[in-house]
C-alpha cells in the first residue's frame, strides 16, 4: 500500500506543480470568460452537434445490428459478448457506417459543452432539453456497447465547461432536478449492466459480486458476508468497487518491475491498427482486465522517471490548453483540447480517459463543429442575430 500511495503522491505533487509554472496570466484567464459572457441560447454549432451526434449514433447502431448481426434481445451483456466475438481477429473496420458513425458520434459531447457555456444562472427550458438529449445519446451509445465508460466521460467533459462559465454555479446545477434525474438513470443503468452480466453467467447477485471482487483483487470486510442484501444492493457495491479498485491495482504495480507493455494509449493504437497504420499493441500485462490509473500505468510502463516526466507533461499540457483557449477563445479546437485534458486529469485516479472508446470520437467532434462556431461568431460580430439560434437573448 505504501508503494501505491507513493506513486499516487508523486503524480499529485507533479501535476499541480507543472500547472502552476505554466499557468495563464489573470488577463488571459479573464479573456476566456469575457468572450463567452454574452453568449445565450443554444448556438448553431450546438444544434449541428446534436444533429450529427444523433446521425452518428444511428449509423453505429445500424452497423452493430445489421452488419455485425448483434442481437440486443438477449440482454446488454449478451450483446456485448456477441459484439466482441464479431470483432475478434478482425484487423479492419466492420463497415463504412461504423467509421462515419464513430467520427460523428462524439459531436453531442461538444454540443453539451457549448450549451453549458451559454447558461446564464440556470439553463432555460430549451437548453435543458438539449442537454437531456445529449445525455440520452450517451445512454444509448453506452447500452449499445454494454459498457459504462461514456457515462464517466460525459460528466468529466461537462464539469470543466461549467467551470469556464462565470455566470452559473456548479453547486446550484448539481442540485437541479434534470441533473439528479440523469444521475439516477445512470446509476440504475450501471446496476442493470452488472445484473445482466450475472444473469448471462448463470450466477446470483451474491456469487457474482464476490467472485468479481476477487477478480478485482479486493478483499471485502468480513461483516459483508453476514448480510442478506437485495440484489440491487450487491450490484451497487460492485459498481462502486469498479470505480475505486484502481488503487489496489496501483499497489500491486508498485511491487512489480516496470515493463514495456502498452497500457496507456492501447485503445488509440488499436484503432490505428484497424486502419492499417500501426501494428496491434501487446496488452498482455499481469493485471489485464482491471483498471490501471494514470500514475500506476505511467510507472509500470515507463518507470519512476517516466512517472515524473509524464506527470509534469500532463500538468503542463493542461495549462497550455488554457493558454491556447485564451489566445483563441472562439476556437472549438482549443476548447476541445482543454476539456479533454481536464477530463483526463479528472478521471486519472480511476483510469486513463484517452483509452475510453468515445474519447477519440469526442476529439474529432470538436474539430467537426469548429467551422460552425466560427461562422456563428462572424454573424454576431457583424451585428446580426446568429442564424439557427431561435433561443437567442430575449
C-alpha positions as CSV (number, residue, x, y, z in Angstrom):
1,X,0.0,0.0,0.0
2,X,2.9,2.4,0.8
3,X,4.3,1.9,-2.7
4,X,0.9,2.7,-4.3
5,X,0.5,5.8,-2.2
6,X,4.0,7.0,-3.1
7,X,3.2,6.6,-6.8
8,X,0.0,8.5,-6.4
9,X,1.7,11.1,-4.3
10,X,4.4,11.8,-7.0
11,X,1.6,12.3,-9.5
12,X,-0.5,14.5,-7.3
13,X,2.5,16.7,-6.5
14,X,4.0,16.9,-10.0
15,X,0.8,17.8,-11.9
16,X,-0.2,20.9,-9.9
17,X,3.5,22.0,-9.9
18,X,3.6,21.9,-13.7
19,X,0.2,23.6,-14.0
20,X,1.4,26.4,-11.6
21,X,4.5,27.2,-13.6
22,X,2.8,27.2,-16.9
23,X,-0.5,28.8,-15.7
24,X,-2.0,31.6,-17.8
25,X,-1.9,35.2,-16.5
26,X,-5.0,36.7,-14.9
27,X,-5.6,38.8,-18.1
28,X,-5.6,35.6,-20.2
29,X,-8.0,33.9,-17.9
30,X,-10.4,36.8,-17.9
31,X,-10.3,36.9,-21.6
32,X,-11.8,33.4,-21.8
33,X,-14.6,34.5,-19.5
34,X,-15.3,37.8,-21.3
35,X,-15.5,36.2,-24.8
36,X,-18.4,34.0,-23.6
37,X,-20.1,36.5,-21.3
38,X,-22.8,37.5,-23.8
39,X,-23.5,34.1,-25.3
40,X,-27.0,32.9,-24.7
41,X,-29.4,30.3,-26.2
42,X,-28.2,27.2,-27.9
43,X,-25.9,28.3,-30.7
44,X,-25.6,27.0,-34.3
45,X,-22.6,24.7,-33.5
46,X,-24.5,23.0,-30.7
47,X,-27.6,22.3,-32.8
48,X,-25.4,20.9,-35.6
49,X,-23.5,18.8,-33.0
50,X,-26.7,17.3,-31.6
51,X,-27.9,16.5,-35.2
52,X,-24.6,15.0,-36.3
53,X,-24.2,13.1,-33.0
54,X,-27.7,11.6,-33.5
55,X,-26.8,10.6,-37.0
56,X,-23.5,9.1,-35.9
57,X,-25.2,7.1,-33.1
58,X,-27.8,5.8,-35.5
59,X,-25.1,4.7,-38.0
60,X,-23.2,2.8,-35.4
61,X,-26.4,1.1,-34.2
62,X,-27.1,0.1,-37.8
63,X,-23.6,-1.3,-38.2
64,X,-23.9,-3.2,-34.9
65,X,-27.3,-4.8,-35.7
66,X,-27.4,-5.2,-39.5
67,X,-23.7,-5.5,-40.5
68,X,-22.3,-7.4,-37.4
69,X,-25.5,-9.2,-36.6
70,X,-25.6,-8.3,-32.9
71,X,-28.9,-9.1,-31.2
72,X,-29.9,-6.9,-28.3
73,X,-32.9,-9.0,-27.5
74,X,-31.0,-11.3,-25.2
75,X,-29.7,-8.5,-22.9
76,X,-27.0,-5.9,-23.0
77,X,-24.3,-8.3,-21.6
78,X,-25.0,-10.9,-24.3
79,X,-25.0,-8.2,-27.0
80,X,-21.6,-7.0,-25.7
81,X,-20.2,-10.5,-25.9
82,X,-21.6,-11.0,-29.4
83,X,-20.1,-7.7,-30.5
84,X,-16.7,-8.6,-29.1
85,X,-16.8,-12.0,-30.7
86,X,-17.7,-10.4,-34.0
87,X,-14.6,-8.2,-33.8
88,X,-12.2,-10.8,-32.5
89,X,-9.5,-11.4,-35.0
90,X,-10.7,-8.7,-37.4
91,X,-8.0,-6.3,-38.5
92,X,-10.1,-3.8,-40.2
93,X,-13.3,-1.7,-39.6
94,X,-16.6,-3.6,-39.9
95,X,-18.2,-1.1,-42.4
96,X,-18.2,2.4,-43.6
97,X,-21.2,3.0,-41.5
98,X,-19.2,2.2,-38.4
99,X,-16.4,4.6,-39.4
100,X,-18.7,7.5,-40.2
101,X,-20.8,6.9,-37.2
102,X,-17.7,6.8,-34.9
103,X,-16.4,10.1,-36.5
104,X,-19.7,11.9,-35.9
105,X,-20.8,10.1,-32.7
106,X,-18.8,12.4,-30.4
107,X,-20.3,15.6,-31.7
108,X,-23.0,15.6,-29.0
109,X,-20.3,15.8,-26.3
110,X,-19.2,19.1,-27.9
111,X,-22.8,20.2,-28.2
112,X,-23.4,19.7,-24.5
113,X,-20.2,21.7,-23.6
114,X,-21.3,24.6,-25.9
115,X,-24.7,24.8,-24.3
116,X,-23.2,24.8,-20.8
117,X,-21.0,27.8,-21.8
118,X,-24.2,29.7,-22.7
119,X,-26.1,29.1,-19.5
120,X,-27.0,32.3,-17.6
121,X,-27.5,31.3,-13.9
122,X,-29.9,28.4,-14.7
123,X,-30.4,26.6,-18.0
124,X,-33.5,27.6,-20.0
125,X,-36.1,25.0,-20.9
126,X,-34.6,24.6,-24.4
127,X,-31.1,24.4,-23.0
128,X,-32.3,21.7,-20.6
129,X,-33.9,19.7,-23.4
130,X,-30.7,19.8,-25.5
131,X,-28.6,18.7,-22.5
132,X,-31.1,15.9,-21.8
133,X,-31.0,14.8,-25.4
134,X,-27.2,14.7,-25.2
135,X,-27.4,12.6,-22.0
136,X,-29.9,10.3,-23.8
137,X,-27.4,9.7,-26.6
138,X,-24.7,8.9,-24.1
139,X,-27.0,6.3,-22.5
140,X,-27.9,4.8,-25.9
141,X,-24.2,4.6,-27.0
142,X,-23.3,3.0,-23.6
143,X,-26.1,0.5,-23.9
144,X,-25.0,-0.3,-27.5
145,X,-21.5,-1.1,-26.2
146,X,-22.8,-2.7,-23.0
147,X,-20.3,-0.6,-21.0
148,X,-20.1,2.5,-18.8
149,X,-17.1,4.5,-19.9
150,X,-19.1,7.1,-21.8
151,X,-21.2,7.7,-18.6
152,X,-17.9,8.6,-16.9
153,X,-16.5,10.7,-19.7
154,X,-19.6,12.8,-20.3
155,X,-19.6,14.5,-16.8
156,X,-15.9,14.7,-16.9
157,X,-16.2,16.8,-20.1
158,X,-19.2,18.9,-18.8
159,X,-17.7,19.8,-15.4
160,X,-14.7,21.9,-16.7
161,X,-17.2,23.6,-19.2
162,X,-19.2,24.7,-16.2
163,X,-16.0,26.0,-14.6
164,X,-15.4,28.2,-17.6
165,X,-18.8,29.8,-17.3
166,X,-18.7,32.5,-14.7
167,X,-22.4,33.2,-15.0
168,X,-23.5,30.0,-13.3
169,X,-22.7,27.9,-10.2
170,X,-21.7,24.3,-10.4
171,X,-23.2,23.7,-6.9
172,X,-26.6,25.1,-8.0
173,X,-26.7,22.9,-11.0
174,X,-25.6,19.8,-9.1
175,X,-28.9,20.1,-7.2
176,X,-31.0,20.8,-10.2
177,X,-33.8,18.2,-10.9
178,X,-32.7,17.3,-14.5
179,X,-29.2,16.5,-13.3
180,X,-30.4,14.5,-10.4
181,X,-32.7,12.6,-12.8
182,X,-29.8,11.9,-15.1
183,X,-27.6,10.7,-12.2
184,X,-30.3,8.3,-11.0
185,X,-30.8,6.9,-14.5
186,X,-27.0,6.4,-15.0
187,X,-26.8,4.7,-11.6
188,X,-29.8,2.4,-12.5
189,X,-28.2,1.6,-15.8
190,X,-24.8,0.7,-14.2
191,X,-26.6,-1.6,-11.8
192,X,-28.5,-3.2,-14.6
193,X,-25.3,-3.9,-16.6
194,X,-23.9,-5.9,-13.7
195,X,-27.2,-7.7,-13.2
196,X,-27.2,-8.6,-16.9
197,X,-23.7,-9.9,-16.8
198,X,-24.5,-12.0,-13.7
199,X,-27.6,-13.5,-15.4
200,X,-25.5,-14.3,-18.6
201,X,-23.1,-16.3,-16.5
202,X,-25.9,-18.0,-14.5
203,X,-24.8,-16.5,-11.2
204,X,-26.9,-14.9,-8.5
205,X,-26.1,-11.4,-7.2
206,X,-24.1,-12.5,-4.2
207,X,-21.9,-15.0,-6.0
208,X,-21.3,-12.7,-9.0
209,X,-20.4,-9.8,-6.7
210,X,-18.0,-11.8,-4.5
211,X,-16.3,-13.5,-7.5
212,X,-15.8,-10.2,-9.3
213,X,-14.4,-8.5,-6.2
214,X,-11.9,-11.4,-6.1
215,X,-11.1,-10.8,-9.7
216,X,-10.6,-7.1,-8.9
217,X,-8.2,-8.1,-6.1
218,X,-10.5,-6.5,-3.4
219,X,-10.9,-8.3,-0.1
220,X,-14.2,-7.2,1.4
221,X,-14.6,-6.8,5.2
222,X,-15.9,-9.9,6.9
223,X,-19.1,-8.3,8.0
224,X,-20.4,-8.0,4.5
225,X,-20.8,-11.8,4.3
226,X,-23.3,-11.8,7.1
227,X,-25.8,-9.5,5.5
228,X,-28.5,-10.7,3.2
229,X,-28.6,-7.6,0.8
230,X,-31.1,-7.4,-2.0
231,X,-29.7,-8.0,-5.5
232,X,-29.6,-4.3,-6.5
233,X,-27.5,-3.5,-3.3
234,X,-25.0,-6.2,-4.2
235,X,-24.7,-4.8,-7.8
236,X,-24.3,-1.3,-6.3
237,X,-21.4,-2.5,-4.2
238,X,-19.8,-4.0,-7.3
239,X,-20.3,-0.8,-9.3
240,X,-18.6,1.2,-6.5
241,X,-15.8,-1.3,-6.4
242,X,-15.2,-0.8,-10.1
243,X,-14.7,2.9,-9.5
244,X,-12.2,2.6,-6.7
245,X,-10.3,-0.7,-7.4
246,X,-7.6,1.1,-9.5
247,X,-5.7,2.0,-6.2
248,X,-5.5,-1.7,-5.5
249,X,-4.1,-2.2,-9.0
250,X,-1.5,0.6,-8.3
251,X,-0.4,-1.0,-5.1
252,X,0.3,-4.3,-6.9
253,X,2.1,-2.4,-9.7
254,X,4.4,-0.8,-7.1
255,X,5.9,-4.2,-6.2
256,X,6.4,-5.4,-9.8
257,X,9.3,-4.3,-12.0
258,X,8.3,-1.9,-14.8
259,X,7.8,-3.4,-18.3
260,X,7.5,-2.1,-21.8
261,X,3.9,-3.5,-22.2
262,X,1.4,-1.0,-23.6
263,X,-1.1,0.2,-21.0
264,X,-1.6,3.9,-21.8
265,X,-2.8,4.6,-25.3
266,X,-3.7,1.0,-26.1
267,X,-7.2,1.9,-27.4
268,X,-6.0,4.6,-29.9
269,X,-3.2,2.3,-31.1
270,X,-5.8,-0.5,-31.6
271,X,-7.9,1.9,-33.7
272,X,-4.9,2.9,-35.8
273,X,-4.1,-0.8,-36.2
274,X,-7.5,-1.5,-37.7
275,X,-6.8,1.3,-40.2
276,X,-3.6,-0.5,-41.1
277,X,-1.4,2.4,-39.8
278,X,0.4,0.6,-37.0
279,X,0.8,-2.9,-35.6
280,X,-1.7,-4.1,-32.9
281,X,-0.4,-3.3,-29.4
282,X,0.5,-6.0,-27.0
283,X,-1.8,-5.6,-24.0
284,X,-0.9,-8.9,-22.1
285,X,0.2,-7.5,-18.8
286,X,-0.1,-9.1,-15.4
287,X,-3.2,-7.2,-14.3
288,X,-5.1,-7.2,-17.7
289,X,-8.8,-6.7,-17.3
290,X,-8.5,-4.3,-14.3
291,X,-8.4,-0.5,-14.3
292,X,-4.9,0.9,-14.1
293,X,-5.0,4.6,-13.1
294,X,-2.7,7.1,-14.9
295,X,0.1,7.3,-12.3
296,X,0.2,3.5,-11.9
297,X,0.2,2.9,-15.6
298,X,3.0,5.6,-16.1
299,X,5.1,3.8,-13.5
300,X,4.6,0.3,-14.9
301,X,5.1,1.4,-18.5
302,X,8.0,3.9,-18.1
303,X,9.4,3.5,-14.6
304,X,10.0,6.2,-11.9
305,X,11.4,8.7,-14.4
306,X,8.6,8.2,-16.7
307,X,6.1,8.7,-13.9
308,X,7.7,12.1,-13.0
309,X,8.1,13.2,-16.6
310,X,4.6,12.1,-17.6
311,X,3.0,13.8,-14.7
312,X,4.8,17.1,-15.5
313,X,3.8,16.8,-19.1
314,X,0.2,16.2,-18.3
315,X,0.1,19.2,-15.9
316,X,1.9,21.4,-18.5
317,X,-0.5,20.3,-21.2
318,X,-3.4,21.3,-19.1
319,X,-2.0,24.9,-18.6
320,X,-1.0,25.1,-22.3
321,X,-4.5,24.3,-23.4
322,X,-5.9,27.1,-21.1
323,X,-3.4,29.5,-22.7
324,X,-4.4,28.4,-26.2
325,X,-8.1,28.9,-25.3
326,X,-7.2,32.4,-24.0
327,X,-5.5,33.2,-27.3
328,X,-8.3,31.7,-29.4
329,X,-11.4,31.9,-27.2
330,X,-13.8,31.1,-30.1
331,X,-11.8,28.1,-31.3
332,X,-13.6,24.8,-30.7
333,X,-10.3,23.0,-31.3
334,X,-8.7,24.9,-28.3
335,X,-11.9,24.4,-26.3
336,X,-11.9,20.7,-27.0
337,X,-8.2,20.3,-26.2
338,X,-8.8,21.9,-22.8
339,X,-11.9,19.9,-21.9
340,X,-10.4,16.6,-22.9
341,X,-7.2,17.3,-21.0
342,X,-9.3,18.4,-18.0
343,X,-11.3,15.2,-18.3
344,X,-8.1,13.2,-18.4
345,X,-7.0,14.8,-15.1
346,X,-10.4,14.3,-13.5
347,X,-10.5,10.6,-14.3
348,X,-6.8,9.9,-13.7
349,X,-7.4,8.4,-10.2
350,X,-9.5,5.7,-11.9
351,X,-8.2,5.1,-15.4
352,X,-6.8,6.9,-18.5
353,X,-9.7,8.7,-20.1
354,X,-8.0,8.7,-23.5
355,X,-8.3,4.9,-23.6
356,X,-12.1,5.2,-23.4
357,X,-13.9,4.1,-26.6
358,X,-15.5,7.5,-27.1
359,X,-12.5,9.7,-26.4
360,X,-11.1,10.0,-29.9
361,X,-14.6,10.5,-31.3
362,X,-15.2,13.4,-28.9
363,X,-11.9,15.0,-30.1
364,X,-13.0,14.6,-33.7
365,X,-16.4,16.1,-32.8
366,X,-14.9,19.4,-31.6
367,X,-13.0,19.6,-34.9
368,X,-16.1,18.8,-37.0
369,X,-18.1,21.6,-35.3
370,X,-15.3,24.2,-35.4
371,X,-16.4,25.8,-38.7
372,X,-20.0,26.3,-37.5
373,X,-18.9,28.1,-34.3
374,X,-16.7,30.4,-36.3
375,X,-19.5,31.2,-38.8
376,X,-21.9,31.9,-35.9
377,X,-19.3,34.3,-34.3
378,X,-18.8,36.1,-37.6
379,X,-22.5,36.8,-37.8
380,X,-22.5,38.1,-34.2
381,X,-19.6,40.4,-34.8
382,X,-21.4,41.8,-37.9
383,X,-24.2,42.9,-35.6
384,X,-26.6,40.3,-36.7
385,X,-28.5,37.7,-34.8
386,X,-26.7,34.3,-35.2
387,X,-28.6,32.2,-37.7
388,X,-30.0,28.9,-36.5
389,X,-30.3,30.1,-32.9
390,X,-34.0,30.5,-32.1
391,X,-33.3,30.7,-28.4
392,X,-31.3,33.9,-28.6
393,X,-31.1,36.6,-25.9
394,X,-34.6,38.0,-25.3
